Amino acid sequence: MDFRFLGLGMGVIVGLLICVVIFKAVNKDGKVKTKYDEMQELQRGRAYKYSFWTLAGAETVVCLLQLAQVKLLMDPFTANLSCILLAALVHASYSVNHDAYIGLNTNYKRFVGICIGIGVFNFLISMLSFQHEGWIRDGVLQPPFANLLCAIIFIIIGVEMYIKNRTEKNEEED
């Protein structure tokens, strides 16, 4: 039995359960589903479209490089997950910048705090894995590096939301 795969599978299941708890915690009404108005739904649809094309383009590049037998700087899992995380960042950034990321029933401060907390947690996990087994083996980035990517993305999203909020408050004061 491949215990690494089993551990990854268990991690995904636990991660999904934690997501349910987090969604319930950040939504003011305690529900898992976030509510958006019509404008937000329209902008989120555009964000999904840009995110999809980002994912399709990034995965195409990875596939073409593999077909050309170019040695990637990361293992296949990390390469594919990097594409997914890039697409998620495109979606989140577009949504934040078009006022479509925070729902009508979302507690803003709690949401930003949780995003930054998840980023810090993933950063700490990545540092532990770096100390324990390292990120690079045979010149190739390994799956533990994905935690650092997750950390960077969550911190970017948290900072984007903070900047957006501060900019809007400054505009209201003027």
C-alpha positions in Angstrom: 0.0 0.0 0.0 1.2 3.5 -0.9 1.1 5.4 2.4 1.9 8.7 0.8 -1.2 8.4 -1.4 -3.2 7.4 1.6 -1.9 10.3 3.6 -2.7 12.7 0.7 -6.2 11.3 0.4 -6.9 11.6 4.1 -5.5 15.2 4.0 -7.9 16.1 1.2 -10.9 14.6 3.2 -9.9 16.4 6.4 -9.3 19.6 4.4 -12.8 19.5 2.9 -14.3 19.0 6.3 -12.3 22.0 7.6 -13.6 24.0 4.7 -17.2 23.3 5.7 -16.4 24.4 9.3 -14.6 27.6 8.0 -17.5 28.5 5.6 -20.0 28.2 8.5 -17.7 30.3 10.7 -17.2 33.1 8.2 -20.8 33.4 7.1 -22.9 35.5 9.5 -25.9 33.3 9.2 -23.9 30.1 10.0 -24.6 28.5 6.6 -22.1 26.9 4.3 -23.4 28.6 1.2 -22.3 32.2 0.7 -25.0 34.6 -0.8 -24.1 37.0 -3.6 -26.1 39.7 -5.4 -26.7 39.7 -9.2 -23.7 41.9 -9.9 -21.4 39.7 -7.8 -22.7 36.6 -9.6 -22.0 38.2 -12.9 -18.4 39.2 -11.9 -17.8 35.7 -10.3 -18.9 34.2 -13.6 -16.3 36.2 -15.4 -13.7 35.3 -12.8 -14.5 31.6 -13.4 -14.1 32.1 -17.1 -10.6 33.7 -16.7 -9.7 31.1 -14.2 -10.7 28.3 -16.5 -8.6 29.7 -19.4 -5.7 30.2 -17.1 -5.9 26.6 -16.0 -6.3 25.4 -19.5 -3.3 27.4 -20.7 -1.1 26.4 -17.8 -2.0 22.7 -18.2 -1.4 22.9 -21.9 2.1 24.3 -21.3 2.8 21.5 -18.8 1.6 18.9 -21.2 3.6 20.2 -24.1 6.7 20.4 -22.0 6.2 16.8 -20.9 5.5 15.7 -24.5 8.7 17.4 -25.6 10.4 15.5 -22.7 11.7 18.7 -21.2 12.7 18.1 -17.6 10.3 20.1 -15.4 11.6 21.8 -12.3 8.8 20.1 -10.3 7.3 16.6 -10.2 4.0 16.1 -12.1 1.8 16.4 -9.0 3.4 19.7 -8.0 3.3 21.0 -11.6 -0.5 20.2 -11.9 -1.3 21.6 -8.5 0.7 24.8 -9.4 -1.6 25.2 -12.4 -4.7 24.8 -10.2 -3.4 27.2 -7.6 -2.6 29.8 -10.4 -6.1 29.5 -11.7 -7.5 29.9 -8.2 -5.4 33.0 -7.7 -6.7 34.5 -10.9 -10.3 33.8 -9.8 -9.8 35.2 -6.4 -7.9 38.3 -7.6 -10.4 39.2 -10.2 -13.3 38.7 -7.7 -11.6 40.8 -5.1 -10.9 43.6 -7.5 -14.5 43.5 -8.8 -16.2 43.4 -5.3 -17.4 39.8 -5.9 -15.3 37.9 -3.4 -17.0 38.7 -0.1 -20.6 37.6 0.0 -23.6 39.3 1.4 -23.6 37.0 4.5 -19.8 37.0 5.0 -18.1 38.4 8.0 -15.3 40.4 6.3 -12.8 40.6 9.2 -13.2 37.0 10.1 -12.8 36.0 6.4 -9.6 38.0 6.0 -8.2 36.7 9.3 -8.9 33.1 8.3 -7.3 33.6 4.8 -4.1 35.0 6.4 -4.3 32.3 9.1 -4.4 29.6 6.5 -1.5 31.2 4.7 0.6 31.3 7.8 -0.4 27.7 8.7 0.7 26.5 5.2 3.9 28.5 5.5 4.7 26.8 8.8 3.9 23.4 7.4 6.1 24.1 4.4 9.0 25.1 6.6 8.6 21.9 8.7 8.6 19.8 5.5 11.6 21.7 4.2 13.5 21.0 7.4 12.4 17.4 7.5 12.7 16.2 3.9 13.4 19.3 1.8 11.5 20.5 -1.1 13.9 19.4 -3.8 15.0 15.9 -4.7 17.1 15.1 -7.7 16.8 18.8 -8.8 13.0 18.6 -8.9 10.5 20.3 -6.6 8.5 17.8 -4.6 4.9 17.9 -3.3 5.7 19.5 0.1 6.6 22.6 -1.9 2.9 22.9 -2.6 2.3 24.1 0.9 4.5 27.1 0.3 2.5 27.8 -2.9 -0.7 27.6 -0.9 0.7 29.9 1.7 1.8 32.5 -0.8 -1.6 32.5 -2.5 -3.6 32.8 0.7 -1.4 35.6 1.9 -1.7 37.4 -1.5 -5.5 37.1 -1.3 -5.6 38.4 2.2 -3.4 41.3 1.4 -5.4 42.1 -1.7 -8.6 42.2 0.3 -7.0 44.4 3.0 -5.7 46.8 0.4 -9.0 46.9 -1.4 -10.8 47.6 1.8 -8.4 50.3 2.9 -8.6 52.0 -0.6 -12.4 52.0 -0.4 -12.4 53.4 3.1 -10.0 56.2 2.0 -12.2 57.0 -1.0 -15.3 57.2 1.3 -13.5 59.6 3.6 -12.5 61.9 0.8 
